[in-house]
Amino acid sequence: MAKETHTFETICAAIKAHRFAPVYLLTGEEPYFIDRISDLLIDNVLTDDVRVFDQQILYGTDTAVTDIFNAARQFPSMMSERRLIVVREAQEVKKLELLANYVTKPLESTVLVINYKYKKNESDKLRTFVAAVKKNGIVFESKKLRDYQMPEFIRNALKIRAVDADAKAIAMLAEHLGSDLTLLYKELDKLVIALSNSNIKRITPEIVEANVGISKDYNSYELTNAISIKNALKAHRIALYFDLNYKGQATTMLLPVLFNYFSNLLMCHYEKDRSENTIMKLLGFHHPLQTTDYKAGLQRFSAKKVFDIIHEIRLADARSKGIGATANVSNIDIMKELLYKIMH
């Protein structure tokens, strides 16, 4: 097969069209995409009437390379065109690199799926095996998404479902669900169903609050809004809400939000053109509403003040981790002091 980079979307599309590769190596730190591709192959490679004869699921904890090799080299039954061999937990298979002998010349009637989760392909021998798969099959690396990538990921996931959402609603979902993709897709499906049962065509904060259980008034999106207009009372209430509802983790959850906001605000300060379109392009935003807090912040915080605030955020982060902290000072006290310094 031609050497190319295979994405989750292109692999799934090919499988649904019944264009199968003889070997799939699904590897990486994010298990969600690996499981989805593997399950999709199980659903599409074989029909129900032949699955009992031509499908074999192996588990790495009790499987040897010879077991995989022998299973893959078998021909399908007379009723089927293919065999499907799925190796789960392949990272536990000893000397998996020896399978390169099979991958170099795989049986065209076999679809071999190797789920190699969590671990990286570090050894030279394993890299040789990966190179062999690339020549004759498909290698897909499932990378763990970072928190800052989640809003855009959620937006695209909804776009595929032909659903639009408010920027605030997306921010609420990203903050509450983090990078747990299994939970994320479950909640997105719930929201899509909620929309289909109503006359509303767009996911709003109110719909998120009603169906996912996230407060539309007490979240990081509202915190940056309160800070941008120097609403100290609202900012403190949100900090207290996080402290009470997230087991004293106000600093852990909110300091990165504040650092991101003021770092972006500093970038805006050093931009000569501070128009809405320029801010959107500079910060990678997709909706004018996302610039509101930055336009307000530019009016209320000078570049020097923003620089000082970033310094205070770093000090607060260090104190929350026990560096230079006074004895018996709680995280919420650190957060309150930081908010006071931001507002004054």
Salt bridges, closest charged atoms under 4 A:
GLU30 OE1 - LYS144 NZ 3.47
ASP35 OD1 - LYS117 NZ 2.69
ASP48 OD1 - ARG51 NH1 2.39
GLU81 OE1 - ARG82 NH1 3.89
ASP124 OD1 - ARG127 NH2 2.24
GLU152 OE1 - ARG155 NH1 2.93
GLU152 OE1 - HIS286 NE2 2.71
ASP164 OD2 - ARG202 NH1 2.27
ASP166 OD1 - ARG202 NE 2.32
GLU187 OE1 - LYS190 NZ 3.05
ASP189 OD1 - ARG161 NH2 3.20
ASP217 OD1 - LYS216 NZ 3.52
GLU222 OE2 - LYS168 NZ 2.23
GLU222 OE1 - LYS234 NZ 2.50
GLU276 OE2 - LYS295 NZ 2.98
ASP308 OD2 - LYS304 NZ 3.07
GLU312 OE1 - LYS341 NZ 3.27
ASP317 OD2 - LYS321 NZ 3.05
GLU337 OE1 - ARG319 NH1 2.96
GLU337 OE2 - LYS341 NZ 3.13
